[in-house]
Amino acid sequence: MVILIAFILILGYDISSAWYYALKVGIAGAPIETIRLWSWVATLLLIIHVWQRWKLTFSYFRWRSKKKPEQ
């Protein structure tokens, strides 16, 4: 749960700061290295979260047989 909360906070900061700089000084003046760094940190946290919960994450993609309704 800690990883997921950290992911949400960092991604929220990343997106909001990118929009702030893009609207304030334009896309050319935005510190792209900083934005890229926070995006990589958020991606790493997402990978850790999926790895920790891999069974739950990938259970949505398993083939499930449909049961016939009982009469």
ABEGO torsion letter per residue (X at the ends): XAAAAAAAAAAAAAAAAAAAAAAAAEAAABBAAAAAAAAAAAAAAAAAAAAAAAAAAAAAABBBBBBBBBX
